[in-house]
Amino acid sequence: MYIIDEEFEKKEILKRYRNIFTVWRSNISKEDKSLIRKAFNLAVNAHKDTRRRTGEPYIYHPLEVAYIAIQEIGLGTTSVICALLHDVVEDTDYTIADIEALFGSKVAQIIDGLTKIEEIFDHNTLSLQAENFKKILLTLSDDVRVILIKLADRLHNMRTLDAMPKDKQLKIASETIYLYAPLAHRLGLHAIKSELEDLSLKYTEPAVYESISTKLKESEIERARFIGKFIYPIKKALSDKGFNFTITGRAKSISSIRGKMKKKEIPFNEVFDLFAIRVIIDTPIENEKADCWNVYTIVTDFYRPNPDRLRDWISIPKGNGYEALHTTVMSHSGKWVEVQIRTKRMDEIAEKGYAAHWKYKDADVENQKSESGLDDWLNKIKEMIQNPESNALDFLADFKLNLFAEEIFVFTPKGDMKKLPVNSTVLDFAYNIHSDIGNNCIGAKVNHKLVAVNYHLQSGDQVEIITSSKQKPTEEWYENVVTAKAKLKIKSALKEEHRSHAEEGKLLLQKLFTQLNIELNKTTIATLKDFLKIQSTTQIYYLAFSNGLTIKDLKTCFQTEEKTNWKDFINPFTITKKAIYQPIVSLAEEIRKQIVNKPETLMLGEKNENLKYSISGCCNPIPGDDVIGLITPDEGIKIHRTNCEEAIQLMSKYGNRIVKAKWKENELITFLTGIQIRGIDKRGVVKDISRVISEDLNINIRSFNLQSSEGIFEGLIMIYVSDTKHLKDLIKKLKQIEGIQKIIRMS
């Protein structure tokens, strides 16, 4: 429990304020210092009566955000002022006009971008998180610092998430892993991205986080000893060659290790590359490339490299500006070790991302090439955001798609290089060149060979687009592209096509409505849109025009809930409009009302007559798993595991639909789950597995499928268990059978 001590708090506030200046990397003018002091005084006064959920003074938060902006992102005076004031307009009586009068239009503009959006829209159709995120990103067209300060704000909130209730922790952690960590990655903020991922894992999978964290601490001494021995000959050789350098051995992030364990389906002790060796040289920009390759030569003189694991991001930097040489070499003790080679400039850009680019932007003309990828991405995002017809959730999906995408490099017929996400098609390339080329694309020549518009490009391909003025985008095109720009342009072209036939479609729809004696008005159109799950009235008219809407569809949509009498069968057109049209109340809305009236945690396993729930098939949770309930529009409450990827996406988009849920102990109920099993095939192994499951642990088997090839068997067994302890006991017993190598629970 937090004990208020006002004297201590005053000292702590001043200490945190002074910390901002202790990490400043350049001389700060008296004018700037005076402005920061003015912002600090205003923030202290504005938040003087407010405390955080931890009990601490609220002013601690903006001070920490300002510190992160300086220390971990490398921002300057304007950003520090905005960080100190970022919650003032939202939480107090101060207005944007007040901020502009005191600190100027630029500060006011950034703070306006950082001020949270009020929750005034329909929760059934829009997501608070998606809409809020889109509106914040709107300021990208003016100032990228809005996003950088937002990331600093999110990082401090994640660092202090312990004080929040469990359901809020899950919502915020899901939102962070789904959006903010990829955004930090795309802006080149590697250190912040890794910490956000780790902190998200801490709340979505606490047991896994704690387990990996503990094992990393336990192996720390042994790891340090190995690193010291490994780098000794490299340090000596670099010194002899006259390099100014530092070498560090850094453990990989917990989330990165977890990712490897999941991807390769291996336990912690089988993850060999737990750390990376980083060689950082201090050398002039004009010598960077040659010196990095010289260091590579020295490293590979001592250790044999894996030719398939060489990554040259100096010649072709990543889209977020990252530059380095990566190689994996075999140590003398038989372990593979990743070695990263970069310069001091490259290292600062790798850690501080976009903010560090500005420091070096005018240093050298050639260096600007490494920044162009990031600038190009920012310009694409601006183009996406400024589209007035972009739905928030569509925008979010397209934006997310372009955050973490791996890249390929393809060439125009003249040899110009274009970067595109992996799985890009000919259409993505065409739209990357120009919207008109995309809209008129009928195919392409890839490496002089004729291919279709949906052909997937590979790195190194040379692409010549073939066009025709008669070609128009189709609905299928949307499924054949991955880039946000292509999706946006196809969607716009299709909408234009829909608009051009809207009047004809409206007349046809009017005829269909007349046949059913229904009035065509805003209310009936809204009901039809809800039934068809379509947001645009124009789309409804286009469906009618293209014969995609029938009398049968309309009858299903406007069917009456009242029982019809014998007269109705004689003359169906005598049914009153009131009887035919009944407003539909969605299941989600019904459940939401019930939860408002009954806010306690949903107990799974109890008989809940009012709150209907079902177990999600995507992650198959069982008692003992950490779970969350999510309201769905048509299926009631769906129960997911908190680390389920689908649930994380839904929680990040629809935070207002989360329902707290926990298991009620009930051994009479069993739940379906599955295990994958692998081992050495030998006589009697099936009998041994069956005996452990059925006889030793009395577990019912739903299906049992084993396949053997070249002495190795792999199998999938679906079983009914009462909880996670029941499942863990089974896995432990099965591992004792001779020849069993690996058992994992299915997701």
C-alpha angles and dihedrals in degrees: 000000000000115000115206114233108171096192092052091046093053090053091046092051091052091045092053091046092053090048088068090064096041091065096043107124099203137039112281120214123235090244092055092045090051092051092050090049089050091051091047092052092048092049093048091050094044094050098035094115096039128093133187122243088263089062093249122128110276092232088074088073100056089042091054092046089053090049092052090048090056104033103035104026101027098229125160144231099301091050093049090052090049092047091053091049101034095111099034097092093043098047105031142040094267115113134208087253090058091051091049092050091051103037109014136254098293094058090043091051093052093046090049087057091049096048111105121248119244116249097244108137142081109292092203096063107024135047121227091213094048095046093044092048093049093050092049091050090053087080089064086085087065109025132003089201089082089068094043092052090044089056091050089051092050092047093055091045089053091049090056098038094115090085093061125090117260098257091051090048090054094047094049094042092049092048089049097050092042099047120359100049092050089046091053088049092051091050089051097249096140098166093049092044091053093047093048090051092048093048091048090052089050090065103031095045107015096166092052092046092050093046095052092042092053093047091050090053092047092052095043097101094046090047093051090051092051093047092050091052093044098051097041097090092041092053092049093049093046091050091050090053091052099246120159100221150142126213123201134176111213128186113236117250119274091242091051091052090047089051091054092048091052096042095048094031092231135135123249095264090060094056100099102177096064091145143025130222112227121201112193118187127193106222138140117273093247091057098042100101097045094044093050090053090048089055089049089054091051093049093049091048087069102031131036111243127222102239092207092057101056112119119188107196092156096072091040111020121207119263091259091056097259114156127184145111114250124192134165116218135185113246123216090255092059099258126126113237127192114224120195118197120195142140127251090258092050091048093053091049090047092054101035100028121186096012091056091053091068091056090059100029097106096030095094135359093225091053090062088073090069090055097047092080091059093043090049091052092049090051091052091051091051089052091051094047096047092057101109093206096054111122112222096238093044088050091049092051092049093044093049090049091061098047105072100018116135112232139237127196119224133173137226119229088264092054100256111149122232126191117218134167119265112273092032115154135212087269092056089053092047093052090046088060097045139328093240092051088052094048092049098041115130098167143311146239108241111191086345092304120117113243138172126257091258095054111131113234126224130208111277096026117141110216131199114184119219115208140187127194088222094059120103131181116263134203089256091060091068090063091049099060134071105183119095092227093056092046091049095049094046091049091050092049092049091049090052089051090050092049092052091059097035096102093051090046092050091055091050091048090050089056091051091049091048091054089057094042091241123140115237105228141129093279096052092043089052090052091049092049090051091048094049093038090234122140101196125075088204089060090054090054091047090052089054090048093050094045090249091128122063140183087254091058092051093048090052092047097048100034114145123244090209118091113254120229130220091272090064091063092051094050116006091184091069090072109112121244088241091057094048099044116055119164109245117230109208121236089234091058092049091052092046090055091049092051091050088054093042106032099166122111116287106247110215114216093031123110102259107179095175101038108057115197137171135196113254115242094210095072105009099217118205131191109291094038117111103249142184132196121229123193111230123197096240110014106052117232116351117203115220135176108255091239093050109126092220091050092049090055092047093047091050091051102034107031089156091064098061118121121191110239137178137172124261112217107252119150092186091073121075128193132210117246137151140225129201114215131191133180151123112307114238137152114285098015093122091050091050092050093047092048093053093048101041106026107026098040101019093229122160116235119216097183136357120195122172127170127188130204130169094344096312124101128200125189147177118212122187112202142169115241133171098223146336092281089057089051094046091051089053094049091048091052094046092052088061091065110103113254097021106130106171138013123178133173115243118246 
